[in-house]
Amino acid sequence: TGFEQPIGSTAALFGGGRAEAGARAALFMKGRVREQVLLTVGWDSDRAPGTPRFRDIQPDAFYPIYGDATVRGYEAQSTGRLYARLDRQGASLLYGDFVTPNVGGARSLSTYSRTLTGMQQRFENRRVRIESFGSQGRTRMRMDELPGQGVSGPYTLTRGPIVENSERVEIVTRDREQPSIVLTAEPRARFADYTLETATGRLLFKGPVPSLDAHMNPVSIRVSYEVIEGGAAYWVAGTEARVKLDERFELGGSVVDDRDPARRFGLRSAFVGARLATATVLEAEFAASREAGDRSGSGVRFELRHEGARAQGRLFGVATDPSFSNPGAGFGAGRQEAGARYSLRITDRSRLLAEGLYTADRAAGDRRGGALVGLDQRLSDAMRGELGVRVAGGTRAPGIEDPASVSLRAKLLSQLPRHPELSGYAEIEQDLRDRSRQLAALGGEYRFDARGRLYARHELVSSLTGLYTLRAGERRIATVLGLDSDVARDAHVFSEYRLADAITGREAEAAVGLRNGWRLDGWRASTSFERVSRLRGPDPGPMTALTGALESTGDSDTRASTRMEFRTGRASDTYLSTIALATRLDHAWTLLGRTVASLADERARGMQLRLRLQIGMVYRRPDTEHWDLLSRYELHVDREADLPRSRRLRSANVFSLHTTGRSFELVTTTLSWAGKVVREASDGPGSLTGANRLHGRMARDLGRHWDVGLSASGLWGDRLRSCRHGAGVELGRKLQRDVWLSAGWNYLGYRDDDLPDEAWTQAGLYLRMRAKFDETLLRSLGMVR
């Protein structure tokens, strides 16, 4: 919060008096030390405790808008005092914040992902790749997987407070037939796609997270994060290596040791990949885990893929022990999974389709399997049909057999020749032995550009899980309408919403941007609808989620967006609304306003309300250096729902104002004011509290080497009699370039640990010297040319 903040307090007593001294040094350097070696070094002697990992500019912190479109960020990210990085072609060595290498991809048994501070090394050439890391700390990794609810949130993590910036958020889609298998795991970016309150664990996305995708596969939110739980520091280390034996074969393996005293963990893995033919690839993997108490388990996976001109296929198998433990893996513990898909083009108009499935829970004794064989035939330029037979069976538990089913399946697909962007289908499946077991579905999609589509599906199925478990006593009806767009995963980041000379793309994106949707003239829209109901079976009752969003993109001086989401179910009703506006009123004034309101009415706990309103206004003339003004207002309203009849309500109004400029071309004046009013009410009497702070400083240059300044400040609470004042004078002398000596005396003063930027408000005499070290010092020593 200020370079002049003291390192701490070194005190000495002299005959009843007291003297204090403090110092701080900081360094940043980046450049080539040799022709192919890039060095980056950052060091801070007084790095504040609790500095977040991957330090980043927080759009919600300080003033929400500055009116100058300046891009701000951190280059050397480290929670420790030191950051150092050496880069050379194909190799790097780092000390600082890092993310452990994500070994093997989304479906790997050996995936281990954490955010740590320590050493990381990478080496890669045409044949060998080696990555290793080591870290010592007190944080522990936790992982939550929360089901999507068809709305943006808020979703609440199970543990907290969270180590800031340590989270890794993914949208996970699992196979409806084999829920243990992760089909896709798409990462999301902080501020661009979501915001997270580290103290409460409340996660809010910029767009709705569906509960089902277009194919009725379940969608969830997987979050891995670090928490501090106390205890002694411990080491975490790991290495991953891959070697290409030739153009066709690759071997690899990884080792991870997590020596957390509360939960020791080890992971070993081996990997082999082979290209058997031009279009055929085989992968195999073995992983073994070990936890405290010598609890160990293992898993094995193989996958064979073929992508030819006439035939495409995939065959895979996975088996894990019940004691196998790796939360980051794409497969659950104690599972046996196998599947196959094959497509063969017989003629230009015909294809043979086949698929098989086997899934089993070794602990519960639940297993299921089946096979489907069908024919895909083009009927005309606009129509295509599929006809097939499915055989399925299994057991729900030891000794409880599910009756085997034989069903006939038919599907008709249509795509208009003159409108290739529009398509639809109808599907039906009927069990040949039991008329009550069936599937009926209608669906379609509209592609509005190369990266996005609007889709819909309505399905009635005699099953609560998938097509391989058609049962007479269970039935589910589901309707999904939504938007599937790659706009949220564009390669560019923070670029679309920049207001020149007013607000950066990053800040506008975090405050206003939706980053997904379909474009209209000057607008961007997003919508989704879900309704899922179990007509029979356990827990009947519908769940409906409806969302809509609209954003203005046509005016180059204004960005605005609004979003409304509603979800209702048997257990609760939730409502979410956001409104945001960023506009340049004229060449000097800029306004940013936004509000987020969420309401949750839970049947068991009562109603919970959260409201956040923020308004920021800036006066800054880009054509002259005269006066600048920054202002901010925030309103926080919280109503808790810990008890069904609780009426605990807290509201806080926070104001702040800061202005600086030159008077008479001689005097630089700085004024700032901040105040807050907090009201708390419950079943009993409420309370009202407040606080204010006022600060001013005037400084004048006396020639090229001297300056003089006057300062005054005040800090008071609800009553003026508790006011603390500060007033003083300061004289400064420039000793040489980048070295400044100042002496001052505060006639009135105070000390407040909550105001670290006011380090020189204590009463009495003080002396300080400031020195700036940069590349000119190294150039004078001959270290930099």
N, C-alpha and C positions, 0 to 999 in steps of 0.2 A: 504493500500500500504506500510505499515511499522509500526512496533510496536512503533518506536521512534517518530512518528509524534505527535507534541504537541496538547493538547486539544483545544488550541485557543491562545489567547493573553491576559494576565493579565499584564498591564503596569503601571509603576509608574515613576514620574519625580523627580530627585534629583539634584537641582541646575543647571538646564539646561540639565542634562543627562537623559538617559532613560534606564530603566531596565525592562526586560520581564521574565515571568516564566510560565511554563505550566506543566501539569501532565496528565497521563492517566493510568487507571487500567482496566484490563480484567481478566475474570475468566471463566474457564470451568471445570465442575466436573460431573462425572457420576459413579454411584455405588449403591450398595444396602445399604439402611439405616436400613432395617429390612430384615428378611429372605425372605419375599414375596413382598417387596416394593422396586422398582427401582426408583432412583432419578437422573434426568438430569438437570443441571443448567448451563446457560451461561449468562454472564453479561459483558457489555462493556460500560465504562463511556463516551466514545466519539464515539458512533455509528454515522457514517456519515449520514447527511440528504439525503433522497432519496435512502437509501439502499433498494434494490429490495426484494420483498417477495420471500420466498423460495430460498434464496441465493444459487447460484449454480456456479460451475466452468464453465466459458464461453470458449468453445473451440476456438472461434475466438479472444479472448482477449489475451494480452501479447504475448508471443512467441507461435507459433502454435505447436511446438514440442520441447520436452526437452530431449529426448534420454535416459530416464532412466525408463520408464514404471511405474512411481510412480502413485498410485491412489490418487487423491485429491478430497476433497469434504467438505461439511459443515455438522456438526452434529446438532447444535442448531440453527434452522432457525427462525429468528425474525427480523422484521424491527425496533423494539424498542430496548432499552438498555438491557432488560431482556428477557431471555428464561428460562422457568421452566416447568418440566413435572414429574408427579408422575404416576407410572404404578404399578398396582396390578392385579392379575388374574381376568379378566372380568371387570376391571374398569381402568379409566385413568382421569387425570386432567392436563390440558395444558394451559400455557400462552405463546403465540408465534404466528407464522403463521399457518393457517389451512384452509382447505376446508370444507365448510358447508356440513352436511350429505345430501347425495342425496336420498331424501325420496322417497320410492315407486318404483324406477326403471325407465326405459326409457319411459314407456307409462303412467306415473302417472300424474294426474292433479296437484299434490301438490309439484312437484319437484322444489327445490330452491337451486341453486348452485352458490356460490361465494367464492373467496379467500380473506381472511380477516386476521387481526392481533388482537388478544384478547384472551378471555377465551373460552375453549372448554372442555366439560365434557362428559364422556361416562360411562354407567353402564349396565352390561348385565349378566344375569344368565339364568337358564333353562326356566324361565317363563316371565321375564321382560327385556325389553331393553329400556333405556332412554338415549337420546343424547340432549345436549343443548349447546348453544354458545351465546356469546355476544362480541361486538366490537364497538369501537368508532373511527371514522376516517372521512376523507373528500373525499374519492374516491367514484365513482358512477359506477354501473354495466351497461354495454352495451352488447347487443347480436346482432350479424350479422349472417345471413344465406346466403351463396353465392353458386350459382349453380356450380356444377362441370363442367369443360370444356374439360375433356379428357386429360389434361396436368397437370404437377406438379405446374404450376403457372408462374409468381407470381400472387397471389390473394391479393387484397388491401382491408383492413378493412375501415369502414366508418368514424371512429373517431380515433384520436390520439393527442398527443403521449399516448402510453399505459403504464400502470404501469407494470414494468418488472416482468415477471414470474407470472402474475395474470391471464393469459389466460387459457381457457379450450377448447381444439379443439376436435371436433367429426366429423366423417363422417356419415352423416344421409341418410338413404334410406327411401323414402316415397312410399306409395301405389299408383300405377298409376291410380287405379280406385277411390281412396279416398285420394287425396294429403294431406289432413289435418292430416292424420294418419301417425305416424312415425313407420316404421316396425323395424328398427334397428338403434342404435346410438352407434358407435364404437369409443371409445376415442383414441387419438393419443398422443405420448410422445414427448416432446421437445428434439431436437437434434437427437433422434433416427429416428423420422418420419417426422419432419419438423423443419424449422428455421423461426424465426419471428423478423423483425426489429421493435423494439418498437417505434422508433421515427417516422417512416413512415407508419407503419401498413402493410408492405409487408410480405406476408406469402408464403413460398416456401416449397413444400413437397419433400420427397426423391423419390417418385414415383407418377405417374399420378393419378388424381382423376377423375373417369369416370363421364360422364353426365347421363348415364343409366347403370343399372346393367344387369346381364344376362337375366333377365325377363322383361326388358324394364321399370323397375321402376326408377323414377328420383332420382339422387344422388346429395347431396349438402354438403357443409362444414358449420357447425354451430360452431361459436366461441363466447364464453362469456368472457368478459375481463373487467378490471377496468380502469377508466380514472380519472384524477384529473381535476376538473372544478372549483375549488375555493369554497369559502363560508365557513360557520361555520362547525365545526365538529358535527357529529350526531351519534346516536346509532342505531345499528342493532342487534337484538336478536331473538332467536328462540329455540323451543323445539320440539322434536319428541319422542313419547312413543308408545310402543307396548306391549301388555299383552297376553300371551297364557292362555286362560281359561282352556283348556285341550288339549289333543293331536289332537283335531279336529277343535277347534275354536280359532280365534285370533282377538283381537280388537286393534285399534291404532288411533292415531291422531297427528296433528302437528299444531304449532302456529309460525308465523313469523311476526315480526314487524320491518319495515324499516322506520325510521323517517327522511329520507332525506327531508330537507325543500323544495327542488325543486320538489320532486316527492314522497310524502309519499305513503307507500305501506304496506298493511297487507294481510296475507294469513292464512286461517283457513281450516283444513281438518279433516275428519274422515274416518276410514278404517275398513273393516271387511273381514275376510277370513274364509272359512269353507271348510273342506273336507267332502263332502256329502257321498262319498263312497271311496273304495280303489283307484279307478282310476278317480274320479270326484272331481273337485275343483271349488268353487265359490268365486269370489272376487267382492267387491263393494266399491266404494269410492265417497265421497262428498267433494267438495272444494268450498270455497267462498273467493273472493278477494275484496279488498277495496283500492281505490286510493284517491288522494286529491280531494276535492270538493264533498265528499260522493258519488263518482261514484263507485258502487259496482256491482258485478256479481257473478254467481255461475255456477258450473258444476257438473255433476254426471256421473259416469261410472260404468258398471258392466261387468263381464266376467265369462263365464262358460266353463270349459275345461274338456274333457273326453279323456283319453288315455287307451283304453282297448285292449285286444288281438284281437278282431274281429272288433271293432268299434272305430273310433277316430273322435272327433268333437270339434268345438269351436263356441261359440255364444257370441257376445259382443254388447254393445250399449253405446253411449256417447251422451250427450246433454250439450251444454254450452250456456250461455247468450251472446248476442253481447257485453256486457260490462265486461265480464269476462276477466281478464288480468293476465297472467302468461307466460312470454316468454319461460320459461324452460319446460313447459308442453309439452306432446307429442300430443296435440290436439289444433286446432285453436279456436278462439272465434267466437261465433255465429254459431256454427255448430251442426248438428244432424247427427250422424254416427251410422250405425248398419251393422252387417255382420254375416254370419254363414257359416261354412264349415262342411261337414259330409262325412265320408267314412265308408262303411260297407262291410266287406268281406262276400260274399254270398257263394262262393265255393272256392276251392283252386286256381281256375283260373279266378274267376270273382269278381269284386268289384262294388258296387253302389256308385256313386259320386253325391253330391249335394252341391250347394252353393247359397247364397243369399246376396244382397247388397242394402243398402239405404244410400244416402248421400244428404245433403241439406245445403245450405247457407241461414240462416234465414234473413239476411239483404238484399241480392240481389234477393231472391225469386227463386234461382236456386236449383232444386232438381232432383234426378235421382235414379232409382231403377231397380231391375231385379233379375232373378233367373235362375239357370242352373241345369239341371238334366242330368246325363249321366251314361254310363256303361263302365267299364274298363275290357277288356277281354284279357287274355293271349292266343295268337294265336299259338305260338310255343316256343321252348326254346330260340329263338333269337328275336321274334317279339311280340309286344303287341299293342293293338288298343283301342282307345276310341271313343265313339259315344254319342252325346248328343244334347239337344235342349236348347237354351237360349231365354228368353223373357226379354225385357228391354223397358223402357220408362221414360219420365220425362218432365220437363219444363226448358227452358233456362232463363226465366224471367217471371214475372207475366203476364199472358195472352198469352204467346208464348209457345205452346205445341210442344214437339218433337214427331214425329210420332212413335208409338209403333213398335217395331221390333220383329220378330220371326225368329231366325236363326238356321240353322243346323250346328253342329260342328263335325269334325272328326280329329283324330290325330293318327299317326302311329309312334311307337317307336321301335328302334332296338338296340340290344346290342349283340356283337359277343361273342359266348360262349368261344372261345379260346383266346379272347382279351377282358376281362371284363372291362378293363380301357377305352375302346373306345365305344362311344354310339352316336346315332343321332336320329333325329325326323323330321317329316313333319306334318304341321298343316294347316287346311283350315276351314274357317267359312263363310257361305253364308246366307244372308238375304233372306227369302222365299218370301218377298213381293217386294223387290227392288233389282234388280241384281247389281246395282252399289255399294251397301253396302256389303263389304266383307273383309275378312282377309286371308292372305296367309303368311306362315312362314316356314323357314328351319333353322335347328340348330343342334348343336352337341357339344360334349366335349371329352377331353382326360385327364384322371387323371394320372399324372406322379408320384404321391406319395400319402400317406395317407392324406396330408394336402393341396394339391394344385391341380388345374385343369386349363386347357386351354379350353376356351369356345368360341362359335361363334353363332350368330343368325342374320338372315336377315328377315325383316318383312315388308310387305306391307299391310296397314290397312286404311280403310275409316274412320279415326278418328284422331284427334289431341291429344286425352287424353287416352282413354282406350277402352276395348272391349264392355263396356256397353253403348257406345255413337257412334255406327256406324251411319255415316251420309253421304249422297250422295254428299254434296258439299265440303267435306274436305277429304284430303288424305295425308298420311305421309309414307315415305319409310325410313327405318333405318337399318343400319348394325353395329353390335357390335362384336368386336373381342378382347378378353382380357384375363387377367390372374387373377384368384381368388385364393389367397394363404393365409394360416394362418401363414406364416413365419413371417410376420410383427407383429403378435400378440403372438409370443412365450413367454413362461414364463420367459426364461432367457433374460437378457438385457446386451448389451455391452460385449459379450464374444467371438464372432466368429473371430474378426479381430485383436487380440492382437499380436504385434510383441515383442517377449521376449527381455527385457533389452533396448527397444527402444521406444515403444509407447503403451499406454494402450488401451484396447478394446473400452472404451468410446470415446477417442479422435479419434481413427481410424474409429469408426462407424460414428461419426459426420462428419468426413472429407471425407471418402471414401465409407462406406457401403451403399448398396441399401436396404438390409433387406427384400426384397421380390423378388421372381423370381423362376425360375426352374433351377435345377443344371445340368450341363454337366461335362465332365471330366476336373476338374480344373477351371471351369468357372461357372458363374451364369448369367442367361439371363432373361430379362423381356421385354415384348412387349404388345402393345395394339393398337387397331384401332377402330375408331368410325366414322360413317357418318350418319347424320340425315338430311332429306330433306322433306319439305312440298311441295308436288306437287300441291296442291290446298289449298285454304283458305288464311288467312292473312299471310303476310311476307313470301312469297315463297323464296326459295334459300337454298342451302346446307350448312352444317357445317361439316367439316372434321377435325379429330384429329388423328395424328399418332405419336407414341412414341416407342423408342427402347433403351435398356440399356444393357451393358455388363460389367461384373466384373471378375477379375482374383482372384481365391482363392486357386490355386494349390501350389504356391511358399510360403514357410513359412517365407521368408524374404521380400516379396513384396506384397503389396495390390494395385490394380489399378482398376479404374472404369471409364466408360464414358457413357454419356446419351445424347440423342438428341430427341427433341420434336418439333412438328410443328402443328399448328392449323390455319385453314383458314375459313373465313366466310364473310358474306356480310359487316359487320361493321369493321372488323379488321383482320390482320394476325399477329400471334405471333410465336416466335422462341425461344427455350431455349436449351442451351448446357452446360454440365458440364464435366470436366475432373479432375481426382484426382489420385495422386500417392503417396504412402508411402513406402519407401524402406530403408533397412539397407544396405548401400554400403559395409561396412566391420565391424569389431568389434568395431570401434570407430565412424564412420561417419554414420549419419542418415539424410534422406531427405524426406520432405513432400512438395508436390506442389498441388495446386488445382486452378481451375478457373471456374467461373460461368458467362455466358453471356446470356442476355435476350434482345430480340428485339421485339418491338410492333409497328406495323404500323397501326394506327387508321385513318380511312378515314376522320373523322371530326377534329382531333387534330394534326395529323402528326405523325412523327416517334419518338419513345422513345428508348434510348439505355442505358443499364447498364452492365458494365463489372467489375468483381472482380477477380483479380489475386493475389495469395498469395504463397510465397515460404519460407520455413523454413529449415535451415540446422543446424545440431548439431554435435559438436565434443566432445565426452565424452568417456573416456576409463574406462570400468567397472573393469579392473584388477588393476588399480592404481589411486591414487589421485595426479594428476599432474596439468594439465590445462584443463579447460572446456570452450567451445565456443558455444554461442547461437547467431543465426542470423535470420533476418526476412526481407523480401521485400514484399511490397504490391503496387498494382496498382489499382486505382479506376478511372473509366471513366463513366461519366454521361452525357447524352444528353436529355434534357427535351423536352416535347411536349405540352407546355401550349398553344402555338399558332401554327396554321398550317404551317407558314413559319419561325418559330423560329429556330435559329441555335445556341442556347446556349449550349456550351460544356465545361465541367470541367473535368480535369484529375489531379490526385494527385499521386505522387510517394513517398513512405514512406520507409525509411531504418532504421534498428536498429541492433546494434552489442553489445554483452556483453561477456566478458571473465574474468575469475578469475583463479588463481593458485598460486603455491608457487615457489619462486626463491631461489636457494641455500639452500633449506630446512629451511630457517629462515624467509623469508619475504613473506607475503601474498599480492598479487597484484590484484586489480580489475580495469578494464578498460571498459568503455562503450561509445558508440557514437550513435547518432540518428540524422537523417536529413530528410527533406521533400522538395519536389518541387511541386508547385501547379500552373497549367496553366488554365486560364479561358478565354474563347472566346465567343463572341456573334456577333450580326450584326455589332457592332462597333469594335473599337480596343480592343485587348485582353490584358491580364496582366499575369505576371510571378512573383511569390513570392516563398520564401524559408526560411528555418530556420535550424540551426544546434545546436547540444549540445554535448559537450565532457566532460567526467568526469573520473578522475583517483584517486586511493587511494592506498597507500602502508602502511602496518602495520607489526610491528615486536614485538614478545614477548620478554620481558626482564625478564627471569626467570619465576616463577610460578605466580607472583602477579602483575607484571607491564607489560604494553605494550605502544608503542609509534607509532603514525601514522602521515603521511603526505597526504594531499589531494589537488587537483587542479581541476578546472572546468571552462568551458566557455560556453556562450550562445550568439549566434549572429544570425542576420537575413541575408538579402540579401547583406548587405555591412558590411565589417569588422569594420567600425568606430562605428557601433552600438553594438559592442561586449561588453558583461559583463563578468568579470573574477572573479574567486574565488580561494583563496589559503590560506592554514592554516596548523597548527600543533596541535596535540592532545596527551595528556598523561593520561593514565588510571591506576587505582589501584584497585585490588580486595580486598574489605574490609573483606568479609567473603563469604561463599558459596552462590552463586546466587545473590550477591550484588556487583555492580561495580560502581565506582566513576570516572568520567572523567572530565578533564578541557582542554579547547582549546582556541586558538586564531586564528582568520581569518584575515590575513593581507589585503586581498582583499575579497570582498563578494558582494552578491546581493540577492534579494528576488523576487520570482516569484510564485504567487498563483497557477499557472498551473503545478507546479512541487512539489507536496506534499512530495515526498520522499527525497527532498533536504531541510530538515527543518533546517539544521545547516550550511547553506552557507552564512549567513549574516555576515557582517564585524563586528569585535570586539571580545570581550572576552565572553566566555560562560562556564557554569558549568552544568553538568547533572549527575543524579544518576539513575541507572537502577536496578530493583529488580525483580526476578522471583519467583512466588509463585506456587507451585504445590502440589502433593499429599504428598511429604515428609514433608511439613509444617504441614498438618493435621495429619500425622502419629506421628509427634513429640508431638502434643497436645493430642494424644490418641483418636482422632475422627475416624481414619481409622486404622483397624488392618492389 
